[in-house]
Structure formats: C-alpha cells, structure tokens
Amino acid sequence: MHDPGPPRATSVGESVELSPRSPDPDGTYEWTLRDAPAESDARADGEPVRGSDDDDGVLVPGATSRPDAPVVHLRPDAPGTYVLTLDAPDGTHRQRVRAYPDERRPVELRVPAADLPVDDSDVDRVSLMWPHNDRLLARDRPERDGDDWVCPVRVPPGRHGFSFVANDDPSNEHRDAVTVPGPGRPRVSLSTSVVEGDGDAEAVRITADAAAPPDLDGGEESTPDDGDGASGRTAGESPVAVDFLVDDRDAPPETVARIESLAAGDALSIPVSALPDDLAGGVRIHAVPHGDRYGAAETVRIERDRSGAAGVDEAGSLAARDPHAPPKWADSPTIYEVFVRSFAGDTLPTTFREIERRVPYVESLGVDALWLTPVLASPTEHGYHVTDYYDTASDLGSREAFESLVAACHDAGIRVIFDLVINHTSRDHPAFQMHAAGVDEYADHYRRADSAFDVTDTDWAELADGDMPEYYFNWRRIPNLNFDSPAVREWLLDVVDEWSAVVDGFRADVAWGVPHGFWKEVSDRVPDDFLLLDETLPHDPFYGEGEFDLHYDTSLYETLRSVGAGDAPADALAGAFARAEWLGFDDPGLQMRYVENHDEERYLAEYGRGALKAAAATVFALPGAPMVYAGQERGNETYRGPIRWHDGDNDLTDFHRDLAALREREPLLRDGAVDFAGLAADVSVVDGDAERVTAFVRRPDEDDGEHGGDGGASGSNDDSDGDDALLVVVNFAEAPATVTVPDRVETDLFADRAVDTDVAVDSVAVLR
C-alpha cells in the first residue's frame, strides 16, 4: 500500500512533507489539494491545486527531476484543515493536515561585533546558524547595525540557541541564545474503556487528559530558562482543547466525519454502530492538544479482540491499545554506549570479536542495552561516513562476527542498539560518486543547493549551472540524501529492513535532518519489540509522535554541564526537568538521560570527579533511560580515546555498578513520579556548599492511565509523599556535605546504612 500515513498537524509557517509509503520508484504519483480553509490562497479560484514550483505556493513538489510529484511539501497559509489526495499505482488515498495558527513571533538576534572571535576589521561576512535554518551556513546573513551584527527572525516561544559565524568558518563561531516569551506546548495522554452503550451495544470511550505547560515563574508569557536555577512553578495555565482525528486510512470519509462529530470536549464515545463494519485492521484515533499552541498527538487503535477469552463472542469484543507503545524491555533500560574503535584499549585493535570478549564486563555493569557507534563500512574512525549500508567495516570484522557479538549479548540478557546513519552518506559512497558523475539513475539521490552557499571552497561537480551538494554545518564529506526521491526512500527502507532483523534497536543519527513522515514509516515497519532512539538537537516532542520511543534529553544534559561548571546552582536540575514538560513531552520516562557521549568532552576532565559522580547519580535517579558512555565509569578524560582498562578508576566503576543495581532493586527509581517540592523542600545544607546540593523525591505515580501518565514533577508542597517515597540528595562538590532531612527518613539505600536527621552526602544519598 502506498498510503501517505496518518493525518498530520502543524501550524501556519511550518512545512509538512507528505509522501507515499513503500514507494515504487517506477510508479507514478500525483498529489492534489482538494480543500483548504476559506482564508487560504489555495482557495482563491475554487479549483483543485496540484504541486507548483512557486516558492510561495501552498503545495510545492519535492526537489526531483520527475514530471510527477511523488513527494510534496504543504505550507499552510491559514489555520484550518487541508484535504489532499494522492493518486498512486494502487489507487487514490486521502490525506488531511490540520493547521493551527502561526506560533512564530518576531525577534531580533543581536551580537556585538566585539564578541565575535575575529577582529572586526577581518570580518567580511557573518552567517546565522541554528536549528531553525537546519544548520545550513550562508543561508541567513546578519547585517551590521552600528557596533552590532543583527538578524531579524520569526520563531516560536522558547529559549533558542544560535550562532553567528564569522566569515562562514565554524571555528569562528560565537554562540548565544535568545528567549522569546510565550507559552509552552500542551501535552495529552489517553485512557480508553469499553462500555455498554444504548441497547446494551458496546461503545468505546476515549478520554484525553490534556495539560497546559508548566509556568516556571508565574507569568502568563513566561518561558523556561536552561539552567539559571529556575525551579518554581505556578498554575498559570491556559485552557487546552483536544481535536480527535480519525485516521483516513482506516475508514471512508463519511465514517471519519461521523466518528469525529461524536467528540464532546475531552472525550470521544464511539458506539459500535458508528465503526466500520470491517475492523480487521482496526481504527486509529489521533488526539491533538491545542491552546495557545498545539502539541504532539497521541494515538489509540480500536480493534476486535479475537483472543478467545471467556465471554468474547465469535466476532470478537472491542478492545483498544496504544499502537506506538515502546517495547516492554525498553521500560527504563540502562544503556551503555561503546565507541567501537577504542573499546579494546590502547594496544589491541577493536574488532567485533574483541567487543564480544568483553561482554561479561558490560554485563557486570547491570546494562540492559549496548549501543554501538556505527559498524558499517566507512573510511573514518568514527564510522559516521557510510560507504556501504549492507556490509560491516572490514577492520571490525565480518557480518557473521557481528551477529556472533549480538548473540553473545542476547545470551547475557543485553539488547543491541545499532547506530543508523541515513541523513547522509560519505561522498565516497558509490551512490554519491555516480550522482556527481551525472548518472541519470542517481540524479535525485542527493539534495542540491546554490553554490553561493558553499563555505568549504570545494571544487564540486555541477549537475546544473551553479549548484553543489547540500550539507549541514561545514560537513563537506557527508552530503545530505534527498528524501524527496522515492528511489532513496525505497533504498533506505530496505536498509531498515536489513538490520532491524539482526539487532534490537536503532539510534538514529542526525534524526532531526530526516523528515517526520519517513520516521513514522520506519516506526510502523520495524518489529513490535524494536527500540527507536532519536538524536534530536534540541529537544523536540514531535519525534515521539508515532516515531521514536526514547529521546535525547538535551535539556538535562545542558543543565548538568552548567551545574558542573559552577554556572548554575544544583537546584537548576528542577528547571531542566520541568523544561521537558514545557516543551510538550508528556511522559518523562521516555527520555534518555546522559552525562556525556562520543560527541562531547568528558565530564570528568571538564568538571572533576565529585561533579561526575553527582551527575551520574542524577541520571540514574530520574525516570527514563540512564546512559553511560564507555570509559565514563573507568575515569576516561579523552572523549574518544581508548578505554582505561589497566589503569582505570575501579572505585568509579563500582560506583556506576552500584547505581545500576540500586535502580534495578528499587522500582520507584524507574517508574515513580518526581517531586522537587514535598520532602525535598525540607532538606537543608548545614555543612558544605549549598549551591552544589539539591534534592528531589521519587514517589508512587498515581496515574494508572493505559496510554501513559505524566509521571511529572509536582509543584505541590504538601505532605503526600508517604512512607514509600524515596528522597534523593545529590552533591556536586568535591567535598562532602551534611544535610538535615525530615525525621521520617531512616535508611540510605545507596550506602546501605542507617541515618538520622543529619546525613553526610559524598555524592548521593537515596533515603527512605
């Protein structure tokens, strides 16, 4: 089936990419915009709109050399619903896009010329680089205004990091940030029940629990800060509504309209008579929260339960489930990242066999999943410049050796996560070489850009006058693949099929560079027990909208580094945790928490041993998936250097083992809610650096909703933590601190000792 996937939501000013699924490169596809809001220019003449090359158009065909439009980009110009059809080899498919009002606000990015790392007289030009222009250098040019460089932009509310790059050279980068006032994104979780309707007929009731973003400092237009210590929240919340959208793939338009008309506020009750007669594939209902802004959708599938359970008739009873539920094994797993070519140490070359020989060590750390940096053929040590998607790197070993490593991990109860690199290839990949050489079959495989944007001074082969490959930053050796091409999509989906049959999960490199629609297709394509982990920079909840199971928690990561450096107090951790809610993440258990990774300097080298232990304890004591980067636990100070096997820090290694073991023993550390108030507010430092100490509570999560609960940080300061709660105290200072805690606390579970109201905390105490 070439259906285009679920209904989509966006806002005016954002572009949505639409594509057939399971594309046939030899098939013919044509998109038509059938209906649009009355205020849209697409309704000006009342006729259907097909893709136009007009850059200002509402429906723009993808960048290919094809006469048809297999992939299009919808650019809503007015709020409302856009209805499209896709004529494909297997028939006509319907696609709807719900557009909400423009969320962007005007702001001026301003940097004093004196702040650039180049003498003013030597600056010829400046480039803006940030997520809002896909880190594409030379696209947006700040202009000189007196003593400043200035660039006017429109962006949504939030704190946005950006760089002004002098002379288009990233080594001349000045980093800064701008805060745009405004509300965060709402969040939604769904609960379902099957009830008796009129005449004893069954009905399904879907209830949406929609929440406004937390207000961090009491102002209706407030915006969270990334690490300045903001930790308080008030209840200044605006109303949140929910739109229920029936998936157009599962029912004809008249049935879709009938079901959607049954919504009443935050609930949708569907009698069995309103459902399609054939429920073989189920009916998917998507719920989009919206208020001042819109949020990521949640989904429930209604289907027949034909399990043969008692009381179920031959036709089957109605049932509901979450079609995007993460695999059960990935509920709060401990992840261990290995940079493959340095794992064996400083004398032996790393191979799959050498990693396999060290699986007992990985098992001893209490690890649930092993994430390996890229293992496919590549000319680079790091492996992110892939030259063959179907063969392992020769220096690491054969595919058989890799599968032996996977089997050894499985025998030890460890899952394997494969680093999937599909945003780009190496320019040494044969596909790019044939593309650059003008082979027709590969003409559309890579994105092209105007050579005026080239910042590398590379002598590129031109396929048209004045063009070059597109690349991010100054990554001239890894050109971006073109997802507007059905041939590229078919190729990369085949790669997904190839390796998802071997490993247990993908970590998606540069996930932010690949279209959402493609990730939705990947999610539907991989096995049910397969984990998808995104690299999205910065933190973005929309990659959890039927796409990824776990997300890089860049909010906590950045704050941990600020605390380690002494630029923020330890209490800033509360603000970082709340920021994920402000951004629109509903479930804090779906975050990968980490102190360092293969792209960053080692935390130990930057901030010291005491701060590292406190930071590691923090990621293990919060909900989500704690990640340890190999060498972190051995005292490594070089970010990709060989693991310190013979001279490593065994005490630090045992510290990480103890964190993993305690997390395994104590369910509240994995599944409980988080409260930075309650008992935590009663903790006071009586000896030590109070700025380096913070506390939080892990308590039972009262939300038992089928489709996830908030598990979030409570702003209450009541006495509801109860005897089952755990009080976690972390100390980022090198010297121990003594804290006073409530008298109900009796035991430090981490140190396995009795305590009274004055507790000495080296790096962490977990108190009950």
N, C-alpha and C positions, 0 to 999 in steps of 0.2 A: 504493500500500500504506500502511495506517495502523499498521504495526508500531511498537512503542514504543522500538525501538533496542536497543543491546547490553545484556548483563547488567551490573548495577551493583554497586559495592562501597561500603560506608560503615561507620560504627561506631555503636554504641548511643549515643544522644544527638544524632545528626545526622539531619537530614531529607533525604529524596531525593524530588525531583519527578519524576513519571512522566507521560508524555503520548503520545498518538498522533502519528505523523508524518504530514506532508501533511494536516493536519486539514481536514475539511469542516465549516464552521460549522453547516450544516444537518443534519449527520449525528447519530446518537445513539450515545453511547459509555457503557460501564459497566465499571468495574473491580471485580474480586473477588479477595480474598486467599484463595487455595486452601490454602496450607500455611504453617506458621510453626514456629519452634523450640518444643520442648516447654515451655520456660520462659516463653514469651511469653504475655501476657494474651489475645492474639488466639486462642489455642488453648483458652481456658477452657471453651467449650461444644462444641468439636469441629466447629462448623458453619462454612461459608464466611463471610467477613466482607466486607461492602460498605462503601463510604465512609460515615463518620459525622461529623456536625458536632461531636462531642465533642472538645474541645480536647485531651483526654488520650488520645485514641484512637490506635491504631497506623496506621490508614488514614484520612486526612482528605481530603475532597473540596476541590478548589480553590475559590477565592473567586469564584463566579459566581452569577448568578440562575437558572441552568439546573436542571431537575429531575434530569438525569443527571449523571455525574461524568466529563467528558472528561479532566480533569487531576486527579491526586491527589498527596498528599504522604504517603509512607511514613515513619513514625517508629519505627524498630526499638526494642523494649524489651528484647531479649535477643539474644545472639550466635547466629548460625546463618544458615540460608538461608530466605528468604521467597519463595514462589512465588505469582505473581499471573496472572490472565488479563484480557485486555481484549477485550470484545465490541464490535466496530466494524462499520461498514457493509460491509466486505469480508471479515468473518469473525472468528474468535477467535484472538487472539495471546497467546503466553506470555511472561512477563517474570519473571526471577529477580533477587533482590537478596541479596548476601552481606554480612551484618553482622558486624563484628568487635567485640571488647569495647570498652567505653566508655574512651576515651582521656583524658577530662577529669579534672582534679584540682582540688580546692578551693584557692582563693587569695583573699586579701583585698587589694583595691585601697584604698590609704590615702594621702590627701593632706592635709598640714597646712592648716588654714583660712587661715593667713597666706600660703600660697603662691598662693592664688587672686588674680587681678589685680583684685579688687574688695574694698573694705573689708569686713571681716567683718560689720559692722553693716548693710551694704547687701545682703547675700546672703539672698534669700528661699528659694531652692531651687537644687539642683545636679543636673545631668544627666550621666550617663555616655555618652560617645560613642566607639565603636571598631568595628573590623570585625566583632566577634562579636555586635553588635546592628545590623549593617548601617548604621551611622552614623545611626541613627534617634534623634533627640533626644527627650528626655522619656519614653523607654520605661523606662529603668532609673535609679532615684533613689538615689544615695548618701545615707546618713544620718549625722547628727552623732554623733561619739563623742569627747567631751572637746574637745580642740583640733583634732581631725581630722575630715575627711569620709571615710566608709568605705563600701565596697560589696563584699559577698562574692559571688564568682562561681565558676564551674567552667569551665576552659578547658584545652586540650591543652598539653603541654610546649612551651616556646619562650619567646622574648622578645616580649612583646605591648605595642605602643604603645597608649596610651589617653589620653583627655582627660576632665577634669572641667570642665564648662561652667557657670559661674555664671549664674543667672537665665535659663538656656536661650538665652543670647546668645553665638554663636560668637566674637564679638570679646572675650569674657571667658573665653577658653579657657586652661586650664593643661594642658600636655602632659607626660606622664610615661610610664614603662614599667615593666612587671613581668616578672620572669623566673620561669617555672615549671620547676623541674628535671624532667628526664626525657629519654628518648632521642629522637633524630630519626626521620625516616621512612626505611624501607628503599627501595632502588631496584632496578630489574630491567632487563636488556636481553636480547633473544632472538637466538639463532642457529638456523638451520634447515639441514637436509640431507636429501636424498632418498637412501635407502639400499635395498639389496636385503634383503628380508625372507625369511621361511620360504618355501621352494619358489620362490625367485627372484622372488617378488612384491615390488612396490615398497612401501616404507614411508616415512613422513615422521617425522623425529626433530626435536623442538623442545627445545632446551636453554636453560634460563633461568640467566643469570648474575645472581644476586641478591646485593646488597651491603648490609651494615648501614651506617647513617650514621656519618660520622667522629666520633670522640670528641675534642673540642678540647682538653680539659685533663685528661685522664687519669682522670676519674671516670665510673663507670658511669651515674650520673644527671646527667652534665654537660649543659649547654646552651650553645650558642654565643652570644657577645655581638656586638652590631652595631657594632663599631668601637672597641673598647678595646685593640686590638692583639693579641688572642689569635691566634696563628698556628701553634702547635704542635699536633700530633695524635698520639694513640697508637692502638693497635689494640684498644682495649677494645670489641669488637664482640659483640653477642648474635647467636645463630643466626637465620637468615632462611629461612622456608619459602616455597613458591610454590603457589598454587591455580591450576590450569588450568580455565578456564570456557569451554565451547563456546557459541557464540552461538546462542540459541534460535531465531533467525530462519532458520538455515541447515540445521536437521535436526530430526526429530521427537524427543520426549523420550527415547524408548528409545535412540536413536542417540547423543544427547547424553550420557546416563548411561554407555553402553558406552565411548565415547571417553574420558570423564573418568576412568573406572575404570582406564585404562591408565597413568596418571601414576605415576611412581616417583621420588620425591624432586624433584630439579630438572629432570627430563626427562620428556617425553611422546613415546612412539613409537607411531605410528598406522599399522597395516598397511592396505593399500588395501581389504581386505575389510571393515574397520570403518567406512569412509567411506560417506556416502550414495551411492546409485547415480548420482544426478544431481548433478554438480559444476559445473553451468553457472555458478552464481553464487559458487562457492567455499564454503569453510567457514572461519569466523573463530574463532580460538582466542585468548582473552584470558588473560594471566598476571598475577596479583595477588601482589606480595610482602607478606609479613607476618611479624612477630616480636612485639616488644613493642608495635608499632604496625603499621598497614597502609600501603601505598604506592600510587602511581599505577600503573595497569595498562598493559601493553604488549600489542600485538596482532600476529598473523600471519594471513595468509589463505592457505589451501591450495586450489589450483585446478589445472585441467588446462592445460598449455601446448600450445596448438594452433598454434604459430607456424610449423610446417612445417620445423623444424630437423631436421638429419640425425639419424637414429636414433629419431625420435619417431613412434610408430605413429598410426593414424587416430584412435584415441580420445584421443590426447594423453598426454604424460607428466606426472606430478605435478610441481608447482612450488610454491614458497612465496614470499610477498612481504610487505612491510610496507604495509598499506592506508592508513596515515597518514603516509607519508614526505613530508617537506616538498618543495616544488618544487625542482628542481635549480638553478634560477637563484638561489634564496634560500639557497644554501650560503655563509654568511658574507658577506652583501652589506653594502656601505656605504650607509647610509640618510641622506637629507638631509630634515629636516623644515622645511616652509615654513608660517609663519603668514600665510595668504594676503593679508589686507587691509593688511599693512605691507611686503610684499616689494618693491614697486616703488620704495620710497623715501619721502621726506618731501614731495614735491610732486605726483607723479602718483598718481592713484587706481589701486589694483591691480585688474587685470582678468585674465581668462584669457589675453587677447592679450598683456598686459604680462609675465605669467609666461612665456609661450611665447617671447617675445623674449629672455628671459634664460636659456633652456635651454643655450646654449653655455657660459655661466658655470658652471652646475651640472655640465655635462659635464666642464669643466676641473678640477673638484674630485675627479674619479675616483669619482663617485657611481654606484651601481648602481640605487638606487630613490629616488624622490621621494615623500615623504609630505606630502600637502596637508591642512591642517586643513579643517573642513567647508566644502563648496562648495554645499550645498543652500540653498533659501530659508530665511531666518532674519531676525528683526528685530534681531539682535545683531551686533556687530563680530566676535566670536569664532566665531559660527556654530553653537554647540552647543545652541541653542534652535530646533529644526527646525519649520518650519510647512508644508513640502511635501516629501515624500520623492521626488517624481518630477520636480521642476523645480529647476534651478540658481538660485542667487541672482541677482536681476536686476542688481545692481551689479557682479557679477563677469562676467556675460555669459551667452549662450545655451548650451544643451546642445551645439549644433554647435561653438561656440567652445571648450567644454571638451573635446570629442572631438578637436578640432584640436590642443589642447595635449597630450593623451595621445598622439596620432600623432607629434607633434614629439619627444616624449620617447622613444618607441619608435625613431624614426629615429636618435636619439643613443645607443641602447643602454641607455636608462633605463626601468625599470618604474615604474608609478604606483600608489601606495597611497592609498586613499580612506578618509577618516575616517567610519566607520559609527557613527551615534548612534541606538541603538534601545532603550536603557534607558528613555528618557523622550522626550517631545516638549515643545515650547513650550506654555504654556497658551493661546497664541494660535492653535494648530493647530485647524482646524475640527473635528477629531475630539474634542478636549477640550471645545470650546465646546458641541458637541451633547451630549456626555456630561454636562456641567454643567447643561445646559438640560433634562435628563430625557428625551432621545430614546431610545426603547427599544432601537433598533439599536446604540446606543453605551453602553448601561448598564454593560457589563462591560469596557470598553476600558481603564479606569484603576483602579489599586488605591485602595481607600478605607481610612481609618483613623479612629479615635475622635478627635473634635475636641479632646478633653482633651490630645492630644499636639501640638496646633498651637502652634508657637513663633513664628509670624510675625504674629499678630494680623490675619490676612487675613479678610475677610468672605466666606467660601466659601458657594456654593450647596450645600445639603444634599440628597442623594438619599434619605437615611434620617435619622431623628432623631439629631442629634449627630455626623454624620460629616463627613469632609473628604477631599481627595485625599492620598495618601501621597507624601512627598518625602524625599530624603536631606538631611542637614545642615539648612540653612535655605533650601533651593533652592525657594522657593515659586513660581517662574515655570516650573519644569520638572517637572510631576507624573509619577510613575512609571507606565509602561504595565503592564498586567495580563497576564502570560504564562499565567495560568490560563484565559484565554479563547481558544478555538480561532479566533475571528474575528481576534484580534490576531496570533496566530501565523501564520495564513494571510496576513494583510496584510504582516507584516514579512518572511516568507519570499519574498513577491513582490518586496519591495524588494531583498532579497539577490539574487534572480534578475536584477532590472532592472540593477543596477550591476555585478555580477560579470561581466556580458557586455561591459562597457566598460573596466574597469580591471584591474589585475593583483593587487590585494590589498586587504584591509581592515585598518585599525587600529580595533579595537573599543573605543569609548569606554565607560567605566564597565562593562567586561566583567564585573566582579565582581557587578554588580546583575542580570545576566541568568542564568536557570537553565542549569545544565550541559547538561541534555538538549537545550535549544534550540541551544546552540553545537555539540553533536555532530551535530545535523541539518544545521546550516549547513555544517559541515566536509564532510559527505558530499554536499552539494548543489552546492558551488562547483566550478569546473573543476579538473582534476588539477594544473595548474601555477599555482594560485592561492595566494597567501600570506595567512595569518591571523595577525595580531599582536594580543596582548591588552594592555589596560591593567588589570592586576590589582594592587591595593594592599591588603595587602602581597603579596610574592612567594608564589605558590601553584602547586605542581606539578600539581594536578589539572586545571588548564586546558590541560595538554598531553596529557591522556588522550583522544586521538582528537578534540581540539578545535582548539587553536592550535599553530602552527608556531614562533612566536617569542614570548618573554615579556619584559615589562619587568623588568630586573634592578634592583629597588629595593634589594637588599642592597648591591651595589657602589655604586649612586648615593648612598645614605645615608653610606657609609663615605668616599667621595670628598669629600663635603661636610665630614665630621668632620675628615678629614686637612687639607683646605684651611683650615679654621678653626683648626687647631692643637689641636683637642680630642682627636685621636688621632694616634699616630705613623704614618708611611708604611707600616710593616710591618703595619698593620691590614688592608691590602689582602688579605693571605693569609687572614685570618679571614673577610673578606667573601666571598671566592671559595669557601672551604670551607663557608660557611653554606648556599650553594645546594645542596650535596650533603646537608647535614644536613636541609634542608627536604624532600628527596626528589627533586631534579632529577637525572636520570641523565646527560644529555648537556650539557656546558657550552657546546657550540656552538649551542644553541637559545635563547640569551639575547640580548636587545637591550641593549647597554651604552651608557650615555649620561652626559654631564656635566650637562646642563640640558635643559629643554624649555619649552614655552609656558606651563606652569602654575607655574614656579618663577622666582625671581630669578636673574639672570645670575651665573654662577660668577666671571667677571672682576670684576664690581662688588663681589662679596662677599669674594673671597679673593686677587685680584691676578693679574697676567699670568703670573708664573712658575708658580704653582699651576695655572692654567688649562692651560698647555702640558703640564705633567706629567700632569694628569688626562686630557686628550685623548689623550696618548700611551698612557696605561694602557688606555683602551677600545679603541684600535686594536691594541694588542699582546696582548690576551687573546682567546681563542676567542669566537665569537659574531658578532653584527652590530653594528659601531660605528655610532652615530647622531650626526650633527652637527645642531644646531638652528640654522637660518639666522640669521646675524648673529654666532654664536659665533666664526666664523672671521674676521669683519670687526672684531671688537672692540666689539660692541654691549654696552651696560651697562643698557639698559632691556629688560624681558623680552618685551614685545610691541611695542616701538617700531619705527619704520622702519629698514630695513637701512642701514648706513653705507656707501653707495656712494661718494660723492665724497671722504669724509674717513676712510675705513676704514683698518684696520691691514693693509697689504699683506704685511708680514713674517709676521704671524699667519696670514694667508690661505695664504701659501706653505708655512708650517709644516704646516697641515692637508693641503694638496695632497701634501706630501712623505710624510706619514704614510700616506695612502691609496695612494700609488704604491709605497711600500715593502711595504705589506701585499699589494698585488697581485703584486709580484715574488717575495715570499718565502712559499711555501706553508705553512711551519711556523707563520707568524703567523696563518694562517687555520685550519689543520687539526691542528696539533700539540697534544700534551698540555702541561700546565702543571705546573711543579715549583717550589715556593718553598723547597725544600731543594737538594740537589745542589750544582751550581756556584754557585747563588745564595747559599748559606750561606758561601761563601768570599769574598764581596765585603765589604770593609770601607771605611769612610769615613776618609780620612787628613786631609782638609781640607774643612770645611763642617759643616753641621748634620746630624748623623747621624740625628736624629729625622725629618728630612724626606726621607730617601733610603731606597728599598727596591729589591729586585731579584727577578727570577724567571726561570726557564728555560722556553723553548719547545723541546720535543724531539719526535722522531717518536713518534706514537701507535702502540703495539704491538698495540692491539686492532683486529682487522680484521673484527669481527662484522658480519653483514649488517644487523642491526637496531640499529646504533648501539653505540658504545663509551663508556666512561666519560670518556675524554679528560681525566680529572680531575687534581686537584692531588695529587702524590705526596708522601707523608710520608717517603720514604726519603732517606738522606743518603749514598748510595753514589756510585760513580764511573761510573754508567751513562749519563750524558748524551750522551757520544760527540762525535765531531768535527762531526756535523751539527747539534748543538743551537745555539740562539741564547740568549744571555744578555742580558736586558733590564734596564737600570738607569734608574730614574726619580727625579727630584729636584724636590720641590715647593717648594723655597726660591727666593727671588728671586735669590740669589747662586749662582754655580756651585759645585759640589762636586767634589772629587777623590777617586776611589775606587781601591782596589787590587783587581785582578781576577786570576783564575788565569792562569798564563803561557801556556796553550794559546790564549788569545784573541789575535787578530791584527788584526782589522778592525772599525771602527764602520760598519756598513752605513747607518745613518741619516745620518751626517755624511760618508760616503764618504771615510774616512781610515784610515791605518794607526795602530795603537795599541800601546803596550807594557803593562806591568802596572799602571801608574798612568794612569788615564783621567780627563780632565776632562769633567764632565757638566753641561751647562747645564740642560736639561730632561729629555732622554732620550738614551740610547745603546743601540744594538742591536748586540751584539757577537758575532762569530763567530771 
